[in-house]
Amino acid sequence: MKVQEVLINDRKRFLLIDRENKPVVPVIRFLKYLDNIGKAENTLKSYCHYLKFYFQFLNEKEKEYKEVDLDLLAEYISWLRSPYQSTKVVQFQQTKARRSER
């Protein structure tokens, strides 16, 4: 997955592109909503990057965004704190979190 920057009417917009080079439609709809209510360009970019992490996690778990439950959300929080990019890596020693809690 990657975040793609595009210019529309001389303004930067952001798309989330999956591994098959197709846009992730729910993310596009959400970002369009945020743009329509006047959110800043940096806000749109940040949301797109964080949604990339979320959909990357869901792909690893082979789940759709509509199938998420509370247990999967808890697992996602743990995944965000992990210094590794995969759920298939097990930590033997305590390590520093890859992302901050902000």
C-alpha positions, 0 to 999 in steps of 0.5 A: 500500500502507498499514499499517492499525492495528486493535484486537482484544481491546483490543490494537493489531494491524497489517495491510498493505493493498494497492492494491485494499484487500485484506490481504496474506495472507503478511504477516498470517500472519507478523505473527500468528506474531510476535504468538503468540510474544509480540513487542511491539506496536512490533515488530509495527508495525515489521515491518509497515512494513518489509514494506510497503517490500518488497511495494511494491518487488515490485509495482514489479518485477511479481514475487510474493514466491515468485519472489524470487532473490538478484539481486532481493534485491540490487536491493531493497537498492539500492532501499531506499538510493535517495532516490526511491520508484520504480525508474523514477527514475535518479539523475545525482548522488550523493544522501543515502540515504532510509533508514538502514542500521539 
